[in-house]
Amino acid sequence: MTDLNTLRYSEEHEWVAVDGDTATIGITDFAADALGDIVFVELPAVGTAFGRGDVFGEAESTKSVSELYAPVDGTVVAINDAVVDDPSLVNSAPFEGGWLVKVSIAAGAADGLLARDAYVAHTEG
């Protein structure tokens, strides 16, 4: 199980797990619950570069279509094919099997993102 306190969070409800120069990105359980049953996920191709705040994909649910916003600058090094094949993983395991992309990042790329307690306070506001 992922320790949610080691992750960093964006105000747009993405989470980031940094491991050296690689960041794994997904959407939070709050976002997954708000979206409802996710039925389609569109992710960027490996090699795609984006900046913090750029749209890097979308998640379609039974309720709506939502854009996915990059919480960090990076270049995609892997996508989660399991989520493309079974989008419900984002709902059932948003912090485990439901991750979206892995990106190469520069040192300090996650600076300025929220700690878990600050993110929880943000979602309760």
N, C-alpha and C positions, 0 to 999 in steps of 0.2 A: 504494500500500500504506500502510496506517495505521501510524504509528510507535507501537508498543504502549507505549513509555515515556512518551508524552504523555497517556495515558489514566489514569483513576483507577478503582479496583476496590473492590467490596464483599466482605466475607467470605462473602456468599451467592452469589458468582460472577457478579455483573453488572459490566459495565464502563460508564464514563461518559466521554464526550468533550464538554468544555465549549467553546462558542464564543459569547462574549459572555453574553447572558442566555438562551441555549438550550443544553440538554444532550441529546445523543443517547445512548440507553441500549440495551445489548444484553447477551447472556450470553457468557461467556468460552469460549474453545476448550476449556478444562478441563471446564467444565460441559457443553458440547455433546458432548464425548467420553464423559463419564460417563453422560449420558442415553441415548446411542445414537442411532439414526435417529429424528429428530423428524418426526412425521407430522401434527401439529396444533398450532397456536398460537392462543391466545385473547388479544386485546389490548383495552385500554379504548377507549372512544369519545373523539374529540377533545373537549376541554373538561372531561374528568375530572380532578379534582384529587386528589392523594394526598400523604401524608407519608412521610418516610424510614422504611423498614421495613414499610410497608403492602404488601399483595398487590395487584399491578396487572394480573395476567394469569396464564396458565398455558401450559406447554409439555408436550405429550403425545408420548411416544416409544414405540417398540416394547417398552421395558422398564418404563416407569412414567409417571405424571403428576406434574409438578413445578410448584409455584407460583413465580411470578416476584415478587421483592421489590424495591420501589423503593429505589434507593440514595440518592436525593435527594428533597427536597420539590419538587413542581412541578405544573404543569397541562399536560396533553397538548395539543400543538399540531399533531402529525402522527403517524400510524401508518404502518408499512411494509406497505402492501398486498401487496407482492411476497412477503413472508414469510407472510402469511395465505394467499395463493394457492399458494405453494410453500415449505412449512415446512422442506424440506431445505436451504434457503439458510442456516439457522442452523448446520447442520453444516458445509457446504462453505465458507462465508465469514462466520464469526461477527463479524469486525471490519470487514467491508465491506458487502456486500449483505444480510447477515443481521441488521442492526440492527433493533430492535423499535419504539421510540417516540422522539419528540422532545418535550421538555417545556420550558416556560418556567420559569426558576429565578431566585431572588434571588442577589445577589452572595454568595459564600462557601458556596453550597449544597453544593459538593463537598468542603468542608473535612472532614477526619477520615477520608476514604476512603484506601485504600492506594495507594502507588506500585507500579509494576510489580515491583520487586525484593521488596518486602514481600508482595505477593500471591503471587508464585512461592514464597517461603518458606512462606507459609500453606498452599499446596496440597501442598507436599512434607512437611508435618508430619503 
